[in-house]
Amino acid sequence: SFHAWAVEHGDEQQKLAVAMNPEAPEDLLKVLAVRGGKPGEAAAGHARLNTSAVLGQAELTFRDCVAQTLSRLSVADAKALWRRGCIGPNHWLWLSPEVRMAVPGRDGPTGPVCDFETVFDAEANARHSDPETRAFVAFIEDTPARVLDMLATDSSAKVRRSVAGNRVTPSHLLETLSRDGEEEVRQAVAANPSTPAVVLSALALDVDWRTQLSAAQNAAAPLDLLVSLSTQSDSHFRAAAGRNPTTPTGTLEALSQDTEKQVREAVAANPSTPLRTLTVLALDSEIDTRAAVARNPAAPAELLEALSHDAGVAHRYGPIVRVAVAANAAASALVLQRLALDGDRDVWGRYVVKVPVASNPSTPPSVLLGLSADKDKGVLAA
């Protein structure tokens, strides 16, 4: 269906449209909710699901973006923002050490408004009355273990969730938090790449399906768990095993023959899937599966060359297999040169193949020069 295609292959706006559609199937909403982002946030709030906990992942993603931006601020910019009151204690934890040492406290009527040492004292901030501040401390990876230990028992689930999602949180704390009464905390533990295998095995049996799927998709999941999930009756778990890059080769080969399209797609998109299996999936009767092979970063140039001739068309979105090849950095220069001449459009009149060629980092300069003369705005923007 179009909904299923949009969830797997559409852009963010298309996925968001599915998440906000009152008629969207529940299984697709679950997939969007687990993957996060704006579509995941919308899916989490859908009337058909009770997934408010998934919103936590969107918040963590946003904080990560803010943290990266602040860590790149120059001393001059940080000083200006500090003097204007735009940077407070919550933000200081994300500034670079150079900036921290250079930016003075903002002057107040009786002196600096904020004590410089206290601003950088993680233990002091961990006792802050505002749970958001405590959550920020728990989120930062240079927070000392003793402070994380203190925050792991915080009264706020948001704070405990930040501890559970922190990659430097000690194993014994992750094990404790895996038994937390709040689903959002257990889900964060299940998604943490530092969570011990034995804990992930236990979380794969959690009562919350989001926690189960997060454990199944964790790259640290033990092999016996992945093999077990590959035989589950629920196709979502088989797909999670097929998507996990650490799933054994033999299991991936077995899943590539699954009767459910979404499972074969997951295997086709897995960079760990062996070449012989990708070659078979490239001939799959489902266009979405062939497109997943074309998007796979491990697909060799020879296989992409064959897929670049795929004549399949997906509903309104055109030749999605050729589109995927055009976007794959592993595509050869000759393939990209030929696809740059592809005149296929979608129902909105957009050149669906030319645009990804124009934005592909492997596209030769001579091809880009030719595309620069194209009159289509979408091609020029790419």
C-alpha positions as CSV (number, residue, x, y, z in Angstrom):
1,S,0.0,0.0,0.0
2,F,1.0,3.7,-0.3
3,H,1.1,3.9,3.5
4,A,3.6,1.1,3.8
5,W,5.7,2.5,1.0
6,A,5.8,5.9,2.5
7,V,6.9,4.5,5.9
8,E,9.8,2.6,4.4
9,H,10.9,4.9,1.5
10,G,9.1,8.2,1.7
11,D,10.7,11.5,2.9
12,E,10.0,13.0,6.3
13,Q,6.9,14.9,5.1
14,Q,5.4,11.7,3.6
15,K,6.1,9.7,6.8
16,L,4.6,12.6,8.8
17,A,1.4,12.4,6.7
18,V,1.0,8.7,7.4
19,A,1.6,9.4,11.1
20,M,-1.2,12.0,11.1
21,N,-3.6,10.0,9.0
22,P,-6.5,8.8,11.2
23,E,-6.9,5.7,9.0
24,A,-3.2,4.7,9.1
25,P,-2.7,1.0,10.1
26,E,-1.6,0.4,13.6
27,D,1.4,-1.7,12.7
28,L,2.8,1.1,10.5
29,L,2.2,3.6,13.3
30,K,4.2,1.3,15.6
31,V,7.1,1.3,13.2
32,L,7.2,5.1,12.9
33,A,6.9,5.4,16.7
34,V,10.0,3.2,17.3
35,R,12.1,5.1,14.7
36,G,11.5,8.5,16.3
37,G,11.9,11.9,14.7
38,K,8.9,14.1,13.9
39,P,7.0,11.3,12.3
40,G,7.6,9.1,15.3
41,E,6.4,11.9,17.6
42,A,3.2,12.3,15.6
43,A,2.7,8.5,15.5
44,A,3.2,8.3,19.3
45,G,0.4,10.8,19.8
46,H,-2.0,8.9,17.4
47,A,-5.3,8.0,18.9
48,R,-4.7,4.3,18.0
49,L,-1.6,4.0,20.1
50,N,-0.7,4.7,23.7
51,T,2.9,5.5,23.0
52,S,3.6,8.7,24.9
53,A,6.9,7.3,26.1
54,V,8.3,7.3,22.6
55,L,8.3,11.1,22.7
56,G,11.3,10.8,25.0
57,Q,13.4,9.6,22.1
58,A,12.5,12.7,20.1
59,E,13.5,14.9,23.0
60,L,16.8,13.1,23.3
61,T,17.5,13.6,19.6
62,F,16.7,17.3,19.9
63,R,19.0,17.7,22.9
64,D,21.8,15.9,21.0
65,C,21.5,18.4,18.1
66,V,21.5,21.3,20.5
67,A,24.6,19.9,22.3
68,Q,26.5,19.5,19.1
69,T,25.7,23.1,18.0
70,L,26.7,24.6,21.3
71,S,29.9,22.5,21.4
72,R,31.0,24.2,18.2
73,L,30.5,27.8,19.4
74,S,33.5,30.1,19.3
75,V,34.6,32.0,22.3
76,A,33.4,35.3,20.8
77,D,30.0,33.9,20.0
78,A,29.6,32.2,23.4
79,K,30.6,35.4,25.2
80,A,28.0,37.4,23.3
81,L,25.3,34.9,24.0
82,W,26.3,34.7,27.7
83,R,26.2,38.5,28.2
84,R,22.7,38.6,26.6
85,G,21.5,35.9,28.9
86,C,20.9,33.4,26.1
87,I,23.2,30.8,27.7
88,G,22.4,29.5,31.2
89,P,23.6,26.7,33.5
90,N,21.7,24.0,31.4
91,H,23.7,25.0,28.3
92,W,27.1,25.4,29.9
93,L,27.5,21.7,30.2
94,W,27.6,21.4,26.4
95,L,30.1,24.2,25.7
96,S,33.7,23.3,24.8
97,P,36.3,23.4,27.6
98,E,38.0,26.4,25.8
99,V,34.7,28.4,26.0
100,R,34.0,27.4,29.5
101,M,37.4,28.8,30.7
102,A,37.0,32.0,28.6
103,V,33.4,33.1,29.3
104,P,32.9,35.1,32.5
105,G,29.8,35.3,34.6
106,R,27.1,37.7,33.4
107,D,27.3,40.9,35.5
108,G,24.4,41.7,37.8
109,P,23.7,44.6,40.2
110,T,25.8,43.0,42.9
111,G,28.3,41.1,40.7
112,P,28.1,37.9,38.6
113,V,24.7,36.4,38.4
114,C,26.0,32.9,38.2
115,D,28.9,31.4,40.2
116,F,31.4,30.1,37.6
117,E,32.4,27.0,39.5
118,T,28.9,26.0,40.3
119,V,27.9,26.2,36.7
120,F,30.3,23.4,35.9
121,D,29.7,21.4,39.0
122,A,27.8,18.3,37.8
123,E,27.0,17.2,41.3
124,A,25.5,20.6,42.2
125,N,23.4,20.6,39.0
126,A,22.3,17.0,39.8
127,R,20.6,18.4,42.9
128,H,19.0,21.2,41.0
129,S,15.3,21.7,41.7
130,D,14.4,21.7,38.0
131,P,14.1,18.1,36.6
132,E,15.1,19.4,33.2
133,T,18.5,20.5,34.5
134,R,19.0,17.2,36.2
135,A,18.0,15.4,33.0
136,F,20.6,17.4,31.1
137,V,23.3,16.4,33.6
138,A,22.3,12.7,33.2
139,F,22.4,13.0,29.5
140,I,26.0,14.4,29.2
141,E,28.6,11.7,28.7
142,D,31.3,13.3,30.7
143,T,29.1,13.3,33.9
144,P,31.0,11.3,36.6
145,A,29.8,7.8,37.4
146,R,29.0,8.8,41.0
147,V,26.6,11.5,39.8
148,L,24.9,9.1,37.4
149,D,24.5,6.7,40.3
150,M,22.7,9.4,42.2
151,L,20.5,10.4,39.3
152,A,19.6,6.8,38.5
153,T,17.2,6.9,41.5
154,D,15.8,10.4,40.8
155,S,12.1,10.8,41.4
156,S,11.6,12.1,37.8
157,A,11.2,9.4,35.1
158,K,12.7,11.9,32.6
159,V,15.9,12.1,34.6
160,R,16.1,8.3,34.9
161,R,15.5,7.9,31.2
162,S,18.5,10.2,30.5
163,V,20.7,8.1,32.7
164,A,19.3,4.9,31.0
165,G,20.2,6.3,27.5
166,N,23.7,7.6,28.4
167,R,26.3,5.4,26.8
168,V,28.8,5.8,29.7
169,T,26.3,4.7,32.4
170,P,27.8,1.8,34.3
171,S,26.4,-1.7,33.6
172,H,25.1,-2.2,37.1
173,L,23.0,0.9,36.8
174,L,21.6,-0.1,33.4
175,E,20.7,-3.5,34.8
176,T,18.8,-1.7,37.7
177,L,17.1,0.7,35.3
178,S,16.0,-2.2,33.1
179,R,13.5,-3.1,35.9
180,D,12.2,0.5,36.2
181,G,8.5,0.8,36.5
182,E,8.3,3.4,33.7
183,E,8.3,2.0,30.1
184,E,10.2,5.0,28.8
185,V,13.1,4.2,31.1
186,R,13.3,0.5,30.1
187,Q,13.0,1.5,26.4
188,A,16.0,3.8,26.8
189,V,18.0,0.9,28.4
190,A,17.0,-1.4,25.5
191,A,18.2,1.1,22.9
192,N,21.5,1.9,24.7
193,P,24.5,0.2,22.8
194,S,26.3,-0.1,26.2
195,T,23.6,-2.3,27.7
196,P,24.9,-5.8,28.6
197,A,23.7,-8.7,26.5
198,V,22.1,-10.5,29.4
199,V,20.0,-7.4,30.1
200,L,18.9,-7.1,26.5
201,S,17.8,-10.7,26.5
202,A,15.6,-9.9,29.5
203,L,14.2,-6.7,27.9
204,A,13.3,-8.7,24.7
205,L,10.6,-10.3,26.9
206,D,9.3,-7.0,28.4
207,V,5.6,-6.4,28.5
208,D,6.1,-3.2,26.4
209,W,6.4,-3.9,22.7
210,R,8.5,-0.8,22.1
211,T,11.1,-2.0,24.6
212,Q,11.1,-5.4,23.0
213,L,11.7,-4.0,19.5
214,S,14.4,-1.6,20.8
215,A,16.3,-4.6,22.4
216,A,15.9,-6.5,19.1
217,Q,17.4,-3.7,17.1
218,N,20.3,-3.0,19.4
219,A,23.6,-3.8,17.8
220,A,24.7,-5.3,21.1
221,A,21.9,-7.9,21.2
222,P,23.3,-11.4,21.7
223,L,23.3,-13.7,18.8
224,D,21.0,-16.3,20.4
225,L,18.4,-13.6,21.0
226,L,18.5,-12.5,17.3
227,V,18.2,-16.1,16.2
228,S,15.3,-16.6,18.5
229,L,13.6,-13.4,17.3
230,S,14.0,-14.5,13.7
231,T,11.5,-17.3,14.3
232,Q,8.8,-15.3,16.1
233,S,5.3,-15.3,14.7
234,D,5.2,-11.5,14.8
235,S,6.8,-10.2,11.6
236,H,7.9,-7.0,13.3
237,F,10.4,-9.0,15.4
238,R,11.6,-11.0,12.4
239,A,12.1,-7.8,10.6
240,A,14.0,-6.4,13.6
241,A,16.3,-9.4,13.5
242,G,16.7,-8.9,9.7
243,R,17.6,-5.3,10.2
244,N,20.2,-5.9,12.9
245,P,23.8,-5.7,11.5
246,T,25.0,-8.3,14.0
247,T,22.5,-11.0,13.0
248,P,24.3,-14.2,11.8
249,T,24.7,-14.7,8.1
250,G,22.7,-17.9,8.1
251,T,19.8,-16.3,9.9
252,L,19.8,-13.4,7.4
253,E,19.7,-15.9,4.5
254,A,16.7,-17.7,6.1
255,L,14.9,-14.4,6.7
256,S,15.5,-13.4,3.1
257,Q,13.0,-16.1,2.1
258,D,10.3,-14.9,4.6
259,T,6.8,-14.7,3.2
260,E,6.4,-11.2,4.7
261,K,7.6,-8.4,2.5
262,Q,8.8,-6.2,5.4
263,V,11.1,-8.9,6.6
264,R,12.7,-9.4,3.2
265,E,13.1,-5.6,2.9
266,A,14.8,-5.4,6.3
267,V,17.3,-8.1,5.2
268,A,17.8,-6.3,1.8
269,A,18.7,-3.0,3.6
270,N,21.1,-4.7,6.1
271,P,24.7,-3.8,5.3
272,S,25.8,-7.2,6.8
273,T,23.7,-9.2,4.3
274,P,26.0,-11.4,2.1
275,L,26.3,-10.6,-1.5
276,R,24.7,-13.8,-2.7
277,T,21.6,-13.0,-0.7
278,L,21.5,-9.4,-1.9
279,T,21.7,-10.7,-5.5
280,V,18.7,-12.9,-5.0
281,L,16.7,-10.1,-3.3
282,A,17.5,-7.8,-6.2
283,L,15.2,-10.1,-8.2
284,D,12.4,-10.0,-5.6
285,S,8.9,-9.6,-7.0
286,E,8.3,-6.7,-4.6
287,I,9.6,-3.4,-5.8
288,D,10.1,-2.2,-2.2
289,T,12.5,-5.1,-1.6
290,R,14.5,-4.4,-4.7
291,A,14.7,-0.7,-3.7
292,A,16.0,-1.7,-0.3
293,V,18.9,-3.6,-2.0
294,A,19.6,-0.5,-4.2
295,R,19.8,1.7,-1.0
296,N,22.1,-0.8,0.8
297,P,25.6,0.9,1.2
298,A,27.2,-2.6,0.9
299,A,25.6,-3.3,-2.5
300,P,28.5,-3.6,-5.1
301,A,28.6,-1.4,-8.2
302,E,27.9,-4.4,-10.4
303,L,24.6,-5.1,-8.6
304,L,23.6,-1.4,-8.7
305,E,24.3,-1.3,-12.4
306,A,21.8,-4.1,-12.9
307,L,19.2,-2.4,-10.7
308,S,19.7,0.8,-12.5
309,H,17.7,-0.7,-15.4
310,D,14.8,-1.7,-13.1
311,A,11.5,-0.7,-14.9
312,G,9.3,-1.0,-11.8
313,V,7.1,1.9,-10.8
314,A,5.7,2.5,-7.3
315,H,2.3,4.1,-7.4
316,R,2.7,7.9,-7.6
317,Y,6.4,8.0,-6.7
318,G,7.8,6.6,-9.9
319,P,10.8,4.3,-10.4
320,I,11.9,4.0,-6.7
321,V,14.6,1.4,-7.5
322,R,16.4,3.6,-9.9
323,V,15.9,6.5,-7.5
324,A,17.7,4.4,-4.8
325,V,20.5,3.6,-7.1
326,A,20.9,7.2,-8.1
327,A,21.3,8.1,-4.4
328,N,23.7,5.3,-3.5
329,A,27.3,6.5,-3.2
330,A,28.6,3.1,-4.4
331,A,27.0,3.6,-7.8
332,S,29.6,3.8,-10.6
333,A,30.3,7.0,-12.5
334,L,28.9,5.5,-15.7
335,V,25.6,4.5,-14.0
336,L,25.3,8.0,-12.5
337,Q,26.0,9.6,-15.9
338,R,23.2,7.5,-17.5
339,L,20.7,8.2,-14.7
340,A,21.4,11.9,-15.0
341,L,19.6,11.7,-18.3
342,D,16.6,9.9,-16.8
343,G,13.5,12.0,-17.6
344,D,11.0,10.1,-15.4
345,R,8.9,12.3,-13.1
346,D,6.4,11.6,-10.3
347,V,2.8,12.7,-10.3
348,W,3.8,16.1,-9.1
349,G,6.1,16.6,-12.1
350,R,9.4,16.3,-10.2
351,Y,12.4,14.6,-11.8
352,V,12.7,11.8,-9.3
353,V,15.9,10.2,-10.6
354,K,17.9,13.3,-11.6
355,V,17.6,14.9,-8.2
356,P,19.4,12.2,-6.2
357,V,22.1,12.0,-8.9
358,A,22.7,15.7,-8.4
359,S,23.1,15.3,-4.7
360,N,25.2,12.1,-4.8
361,P,28.7,12.7,-3.5
362,S,30.1,10.2,-6.1
363,T,28.6,12.0,-9.1
364,P,31.5,13.1,-11.4
365,P,32.0,16.9,-11.8
366,S,31.3,16.6,-15.5
367,V,27.9,15.2,-14.8
368,L,27.2,17.9,-12.2
369,L,28.1,20.5,-14.7
370,G,25.6,19.2,-17.2
371,L,22.9,19.1,-14.5
372,S,23.6,22.7,-13.6
373,A,22.1,23.7,-16.9
374,D,18.9,21.9,-16.1
375,K,15.9,24.2,-15.9
376,D,14.2,22.1,-13.2
377,K,14.3,23.9,-9.8
378,G,14.5,20.6,-7.9
379,V,17.6,19.5,-9.8
380,L,19.3,22.9,-9.4
381,A,18.5,22.9,-5.6
382,A,20.1,19.5,-5.2
